[in-house]
Amino acid sequence: MKGNSGSRVAEKAANPPSPWPMVGSNDLLDYWVDAWQRSILLLDVLRQRGNNSIEHNARRAPNVLSFDVELVLDGRSLPRPVNYGLVRIIPLQGTSVDPNKRPFIVFDPRAGHGPGIGGMKHDSEIGVALAAGHPCYFVGFLPDPVPGQTIEDVCEAEARFVEGVVKRHPNAEGKPCLIGNCQAGWQIMMMAAIHPERVGPLMLAGSPLSYWAGVHGKNPMRYLGGLLGGTWLTSLAGDLGNGIFDGANLVANFESLHPDNTYWKKIYNVYSKVDTEPPRFLEFEKWWGSPVLLNAEEMQAIADQLFVGNKLVSGELHSSNGTRIDLRNIKSPIIVFCSWGDDITPPQQALDWIVDLYDHEDEIVKAGQTIVYCLHQSIGHLGIFVSGKVATKEHEEFANAMDMIDLMPPGLYEAVITGVDETVENPELVQGNYLFSLETRKLDDIRKIGGNSPEDDLAFARPPAFRKSPRAYTAL
């Protein structure tokens, strides 16, 4: 026995086992059959995406809302016509809405993509407002702008929409809560600064207001103006479009931030999960792949006055009648929801307008403003107003706490949302799965997030010659 054992040991030493698993011909054949099947199914999904896009854009008013709506006011009928419209969200069967509760109005971002993202799912900003019993309205837009419409025209139309909602709910417990996603956030802030008496609480989700802000060497999109030599490309695109700016250019900017996802990860995710992923992929691509149009003048104003000029928080913007757009005029509570995972609107761009306007938190109190901010740790830009998990946590808590926020004394607060566990006192008094609390903060808490130095701000500023002309390439 010893001799046999020794011979087997010697044989193993002479022929060590391979570190690679043995792959039989059947395994290899199964792999290639699986890869071939997945490839065919992926191509079919891409075919469906193309067909969906054609069908979607052929609709009279294409949108991705998952709710039925009733038209309340068509912006094209206003004295200063725009391609925006106000609709009432029809509650889902089994959802009870109290007309005397504070109405909610969700404003959709017109930043290249089509409308409906705020109500794309039942678990959404619209869905949680309805579930809390609030009447809910939505402000969207058509693919083609009205010739000659401007950003100011849109702001005035939004003020009319808010006025219309107020008239429909004369006995409401409070003025409407306005939710502005991304681009719509700074737009409702401009409108509220001109018409502060019309609005209730303003909630800004992933909305940039301080456009130069960020951490040195990070957030690459904010450097584009300098790297590309100003806004001449915006002007050129508008001229090539004969006065129309194609929103596909803005979508391409988003895509260029993560080319690895654009050209590989997104498609491979469908390929690797082809049995389950296509419905979610096709639903999202219907919105993502259907860009809309803007007037060249609108886009030029956005690029020159906001993203490059940074004139909103500096108080350099004026309406056509000479009214200065000063964000300090807003007396309704302002809620800012942003995320560390957002590389399009990082926390600095969402929050630094506060330290731009005020040197000390006591000045916020004297101005009569209530400012609440909430920082998510990881969600990306679109997830702030698309993610079902965010909707059923942060947005739901804000909807339920909006009346409390409206009653808070002026000052700066952070909204802290935690799970309910054994450490929570009197858990029976907490409705739902989360505890919502407002904690007093100082401006230094925002400064600790990080931001520009004075030298950075000077580097972002345009030379005086470029400030005089809204068309940078003609100034050259």
C-alpha positions in Angstrom: 0.0 0.0 0.0 2.8 2.4 0.8 4.4 1.7 -2.5 1.2 2.4 -4.4 0.5 5.6 -2.4 4.0 6.8 -3.0 3.6 6.2 -6.7 0.4 8.2 -6.8 2.1 11.2 -5.0 4.9 11.1 -7.5 2.5 11.0 -10.4 0.6 14.1 -9.0 3.9 15.9 -8.5 4.9 15.2 -12.1 1.4 16.2 -13.4 0.1 19.1 -11.3 -3.7 20.0 -11.7 -4.4 22.8 -14.1 -5.4 26.1 -12.5 -8.0 26.6 -15.3 -11.4 24.7 -15.1 -11.9 22.1 -17.7 -14.2 23.2 -20.5 -15.7 20.4 -22.4 -16.9 20.7 -26.0 -20.5 20.8 -24.7 -19.8 23.8 -22.4 -18.2 25.7 -25.3 -21.1 24.9 -27.6 -23.6 26.0 -24.9 -21.7 29.3 -24.5 -21.8 30.1 -28.2 -25.5 29.2 -28.5 -26.3 31.4 -25.5 -24.2 34.3 -27.0 -25.9 33.9 -30.4 -29.4 33.9 -28.9 -28.6 36.9 -26.7 -27.3 38.8 -29.7 -30.4 38.1 -31.7 -32.7 39.2 -28.8 -30.6 42.3 -28.2 -30.9 43.3 -31.9 -34.7 42.8 -31.6 -34.8 45.1 -28.5 -32.9 47.8 -30.5 -35.4 47.3 -33.3 -38.2 47.9 -30.8 -36.5 51.0 -29.5 -36.4 52.5 -33.0 -40.1 51.7 -33.6 -41.1 53.1 -30.2 -39.3 56.3 -31.0 -41.1 56.7 -34.3 -44.5 55.9 -32.8 -43.9 58.2 -29.8 -42.8 61.2 -31.8 -45.8 60.8 -34.1 -48.2 61.6 -31.2 -49.7 65.0 -31.1 -48.4 65.7 -27.6 -45.7 63.0 -26.9 -44.9 62.4 -23.3 -44.0 59.5 -21.0 -46.5 60.2 -18.2 -48.0 57.1 -16.7 -51.1 59.0 -15.6 -54.2 60.2 -17.5 -54.5 64.0 -17.7 -57.0 66.7 -18.3 -55.9 69.9 -20.1 -56.4 73.0 -17.9 -54.6 75.8 -19.8 -52.8 75.8 -23.1 -49.8 78.1 -23.1 -50.3 78.8 -26.8 -53.5 80.7 -26.0 -51.7 83.2 -23.7 -51.0 86.8 -24.7 -47.3 85.8 -24.8 -47.8 82.3 -26.3 -45.4 79.4 -25.4 -45.4 75.7 -26.1 -46.1 74.9 -22.5 -49.3 73.6 -21.0 -50.9 72.9 -17.6 -52.8 69.6 -17.1 -54.5 68.1 -14.1 -53.4 64.6 -13.1 -56.3 62.3 -12.9 -55.9 60.1 -9.8 -55.5 56.4 -10.2 -58.5 54.2 -9.3 -58.6 53.8 -5.6 -56.7 57.0 -4.8 -58.6 59.6 -2.8 -57.7 63.3 -3.3 -58.9 66.1 -1.1 -59.5 69.3 -3.2 -59.0 71.4 0.0 -55.4 70.1 0.5 -52.5 72.1 -0.8 -52.1 71.4 -4.6 -48.8 70.2 -6.0 -47.5 71.3 -9.4 -44.7 69.4 -11.0 -42.7 71.4 -13.6 -40.9 69.3 -16.2 -37.4 70.1 -17.3 -37.0 71.3 -20.9 -33.3 70.6 -21.3 -33.3 68.7 -24.6 -35.5 65.7 -23.5 -39.2 65.4 -23.9 -41.8 65.8 -21.1 -43.2 63.4 -18.5 -40.1 62.4 -16.5 -41.6 63.6 -13.2 -44.5 61.1 -13.6 -42.9 58.4 -15.6 -43.7 55.8 -12.9 -46.5 55.4 -10.4 -43.8 55.7 -7.7 -42.8 59.2 -8.6 -43.1 62.8 -7.5 -46.7 62.9 -8.9 -47.5 59.5 -7.4 -46.5 60.3 -3.9 -48.4 63.6 -3.9 -51.5 61.9 -5.1 -51.1 59.1 -2.5 -50.9 61.8 0.2 -54.3 63.1 -0.9 -53.1 66.3 -2.7 -54.5 67.5 -6.0 -51.7 67.3 -8.5 -51.0 69.2 -11.7 -48.2 68.9 -14.3 -46.6 71.5 -16.5 -45.1 70.0 -19.7 -44.4 71.2 -23.2 -44.8 70.3 -26.9 -41.8 69.3 -29.1 -41.8 72.5 -31.1 -41.4 76.0 -29.6 -43.7 78.9 -30.5 -41.7 81.2 -32.8 -40.2 84.0 -30.9 -40.9 82.6 -27.4 -38.3 83.5 -24.8 -37.3 82.3 -21.3 -39.2 85.3 -19.8 -42.3 84.3 -21.8 -42.1 80.8 -20.2 -41.7 82.3 -16.7 -44.8 84.5 -17.2 -46.8 81.5 -18.5 -45.8 79.5 -15.5 -47.0 82.3 -13.3 -50.4 82.2 -15.1 -50.5 78.4 -14.6 -50.0 78.8 -10.8 -52.7 81.5 -10.7 -55.0 79.1 -12.6 -54.4 76.3 -10.0 -55.1 78.7 -7.1 -58.4 79.7 -8.7 -59.4 76.0 -9.0 -58.8 75.5 -5.2 -60.0 78.6 -3.4 -60.3 76.8 -0.1 -57.0 75.0 -0.2 -55.0 74.9 3.0 -52.0 76.6 1.4 -50.6 78.0 -1.8 -49.5 75.4 -4.3 -46.2 73.6 -3.8 -44.1 73.8 -6.9 -41.6 71.1 -7.8 -39.0 72.0 -10.4 -36.8 69.2 -11.8 -33.4 70.2 -13.2 -33.8 73.1 -15.6 -37.3 73.7 -14.4 -35.9 74.4 -10.9 -34.1 77.6 -11.8 -37.0 78.6 -14.1 -39.6 78.5 -11.3 -37.1 80.3 -9.0 -36.9 83.1 -11.6 -40.7 83.2 -11.8 -41.1 83.2 -8.0 -38.6 86.1 -7.7 -40.8 88.2 -10.0 -44.1 87.0 -8.6 -43.4 86.0 -5.0 -47.0 86.5 -3.9 -48.3 83.7 -6.1 -46.3 80.7 -5.0 -46.1 78.3 -2.0 -43.1 76.1 -1.1 -40.6 75.6 -3.9 -38.8 72.3 -4.2 -35.8 72.1 -6.5 -34.7 68.6 -7.5 -31.2 68.4 -9.0 -31.4 72.1 -10.1 -28.3 74.2 -10.8 -28.5 77.8 -9.6 -24.8 78.6 -8.9 -23.3 77.6 -12.3 -19.6 78.1 -11.7 -19.6 76.3 -8.3 -17.9 73.1 -7.7 -14.7 71.6 -6.4 -11.4 72.5 -8.2 -10.6 69.9 -10.8 -14.0 68.1 -10.6 -17.4 68.4 -12.3 -16.0 68.6 -15.9 -19.1 70.0 -17.5 -18.7 73.4 -15.8 -15.3 73.8 -17.6 -16.8 73.4 -21.1 -17.4 77.1 -21.7 -13.8 77.9 -21.2 -12.4 74.9 -23.0 -14.6 75.4 -26.0 -14.0 79.2 -26.2 -17.3 80.5 -25.0 -20.8 79.9 -26.4 -20.0 80.2 -30.1 -21.0 76.6 -30.7 -24.4 77.3 -29.3 -24.7 80.2 -31.7 -23.5 78.2 -34.6 -25.9 75.3 -33.9 -28.8 77.8 -33.7 -27.8 79.4 -37.0 -27.4 76.0 -38.7 -30.9 75.2 -37.5 -32.3 78.5 -39.0 -33.2 79.8 -35.5 -34.0 76.4 -34.0 -31.7 74.6 -31.5 -32.0 70.8 -31.5 -32.2 69.4 -28.0 -30.2 66.3 -29.3 -27.1 68.5 -28.8 -27.9 68.7 -25.1 -28.5 65.0 -24.9 -25.1 64.4 -26.6 -23.5 66.5 -23.8 -25.0 64.2 -21.2 -23.9 61.2 -23.1 -20.3 62.5 -23.4 -19.9 62.6 -19.6 -19.8 58.8 -19.5 -18.9 57.4 -22.9 -18.2 54.0 -21.2 -21.9 53.8 -20.3 -23.1 55.2 -23.6 -21.1 52.9 -25.8 -20.8 49.8 -23.7 -22.4 49.4 -20.2 -25.9 50.4 -21.1 -26.1 48.0 -24.1 -24.2 45.2 -22.3 -26.6 45.4 -19.4 -29.5 44.6 -21.7 -27.4 41.8 -23.4 -26.5 40.2 -20.1 -30.1 40.5 -18.7 -32.0 40.1 -21.9 -34.7 38.0 -20.3 -35.7 40.7 -17.8 -34.1 44.1 -18.7 -35.8 45.1 -22.0 -39.1 46.5 -20.6 -37.2 49.0 -18.3 -34.7 49.8 -21.0 -37.4 50.5 -23.6 -39.4 52.6 -21.2 -36.4 54.8 -20.4 -35.2 55.1 -24.0 -38.6 56.3 -25.1 -37.9 59.4 -23.1 -34.1 59.6 -23.5 -34.2 59.1 -27.2 -36.9 61.7 -28.1 -35.3 65.1 -27.9 -37.3 68.3 -28.4 -36.5 71.7 -30.0 -35.8 75.1 -28.5 -35.6 78.5 -30.1 -32.0 79.5 -30.7 -32.7 82.6 -28.7 -33.8 80.6 -25.7 -30.8 78.4 -25.7 -28.4 81.3 -26.3 -29.9 83.2 -23.3 -29.5 80.1 -21.1 -25.9 79.6 -22.2 -24.8 83.3 -22.0 -26.7 84.5 -19.0 -26.8 81.5 -16.8 -24.2 78.8 -17.4 -21.4 81.0 -18.7 -22.5 84.4 -17.4 -23.7 83.1 -13.9 -26.0 86.2 -13.7 -28.9 84.7 -11.8 -27.4 84.7 -8.3 -25.4 87.9 -8.9 -28.7 89.8 -9.5 -27.7 90.9 -13.0 -30.9 89.6 -14.7 -33.8 91.9 -15.4 -37.3 91.3 -16.9 -38.4 93.2 -20.0 -40.1 95.8 -17.8 -37.0 96.4 -15.8 -37.8 94.3 -12.7 -34.6 92.9 -11.2 -34.7 89.1 -10.7 -33.5 88.9 -7.1 -33.9 85.5 -5.4 -34.0 87.2 -2.0 -37.5 88.4 -3.0 -38.9 84.8 -2.6 -40.6 84.5 0.8 -42.0 81.0 0.4 -39.9 78.1 1.7 -37.2 76.8 -0.7 -36.4 73.1 -0.5 -33.2 72.0 -2.3 -32.8 68.2 -3.0 -29.4 67.3 -4.4 -26.9 64.4 -4.3 -23.3 63.6 -4.1 -23.7 61.1 -6.9 -25.0 63.9 -9.3 -22.2 64.9 -11.7 -24.4 67.2 -13.7 -25.7 69.3 -10.8 -23.3 68.6 -8.0 -24.2 69.8 -4.5 -22.1 73.0 -4.9 -24.1 74.1 -7.9 -27.4 73.3 -6.1 -26.5 75.0 -2.8 -23.8 77.7 -3.3 -26.3 80.3 -4.3 -27.2 80.5 -0.6 -23.6 81.5 0.4 -23.5 83.8 -2.7 -26.5 85.7 -1.5 -25.9 85.7 2.3 -22.8 86.2 4.4 -24.4 84.8 7.6 -27.3 82.7 8.4 -28.8 85.6 10.4 -29.3 87.4 7.2 -31.5 84.6 6.0 -33.7 85.1 9.1 -33.8 88.9 8.5 -34.8 88.3 4.9 -37.7 86.1 6.0 -36.5 83.2 4.0 -36.8 79.5 5.0 -34.3 77.3 3.2 -34.2 73.5 3.6 -31.7 71.3 1.9 -31.4 67.5 1.7 -28.2 65.7 0.5 -28.5 62.2 -0.9 -25.3 60.1 -0.7 -25.3 58.4 -4.0 -28.2 58.8 -6.4 -27.4 60.1 -9.9 -28.9 63.2 -11.6 -31.8 61.4 -13.2 -32.4 59.2 -10.2 -33.3 62.3 -8.2 -36.6 62.6 -10.0 -36.9 59.2 -11.7 -35.9 56.6 -9.1 -38.8 54.8 -7.5 -36.8 54.2 -4.3 -36.1 58.0 -4.0 -39.8 58.7 -4.7 -41.0 56.4 -1.9 -38.5 57.8 0.6 -37.3 61.4 0.1 -40.2 62.7 -2.1 -42.8 61.0 -0.1 -41.4 62.4 3.1 -41.2 65.9 1.7 -44.8 65.6 0.4 -46.0 64.6 3.9 -43.9 67.3 5.6 -44.6 70.2 3.3 -47.1 71.8 5.6 -44.7 71.6 8.5 -41.9 73.2 6.4 -44.3 76.0 5.5 -44.8 76.8 9.2 -41.1 76.7 10.1 -39.6 80.1 11.2 -37.1 81.7 8.7 -33.6 80.2 8.8 -31.4 77.5 7.2 -32.2 73.8 7.9 -31.1 70.4 6.7 -33.7 67.7 6.2 -32.6 64.4 7.8 -34.5 61.3 6.9 -33.7 58.1 8.8 -35.2 54.7 9.2 -37.5 53.9 12.2 -35.8 51.5 14.6 -35.6 50.8 18.3 -33.6 54.0 18.9 -36.5 56.2 17.8 -38.6 57.6 20.7 -42.3 57.0 20.5 -42.2 55.1 17.2 -46.0 54.7 17.2 -46.2 58.4 16.4 -44.2 58.0 13.2 -46.2 57.5 10.1 -44.5 55.3 7.5 -41.0 53.7 7.5 -39.0 56.9 7.9 -38.5 59.7 10.4 -38.3 63.2 8.9 -36.6 65.9 10.9 -35.3 69.4 10.3 -32.0 70.4 11.9 -30.7 73.9 12.1 -27.6 74.6 10.0 -25.1 77.4 9.5 -23.7 78.7 6.2 -20.4 77.2 7.2 -22.1 73.7 6.9 -22.6 74.5 3.2 -19.1 76.0 2.8 -17.7 72.7 4.2 -19.1 70.9 1.2 -16.4 72.6 -0.8 -16.4 75.2 -3.5 -14.5 77.7 -5.6 -11.9 80.1 -4.3 -12.0 83.7 -5.4 -9.3 82.9 -7.9 -11.4 80.2 -9.4 -14.4 82.6 -9.8 -12.2 85.1 -11.6 -11.0 82.3 -14.0 -14.6 81.5 -14.8 -15.6 85.1 -15.5 -15.7 86.2 -19.1 -13.8 89.2 -20.4 -15.8 92.4 -20.6 -15.9 92.3 -24.4 -17.8 89.0 -24.4 -20.3 90.3 -21.9 -21.5 92.9 -24.3 -22.5 90.5 -27.1 -24.8 87.5 -26.6 -23.3 86.0 -29.7 -19.7 85.1 -28.8 -18.5 84.0 -32.2 -19.7 87.3 -33.8 -17.8 89.2 -31.2 -14.7 87.5 -32.3 
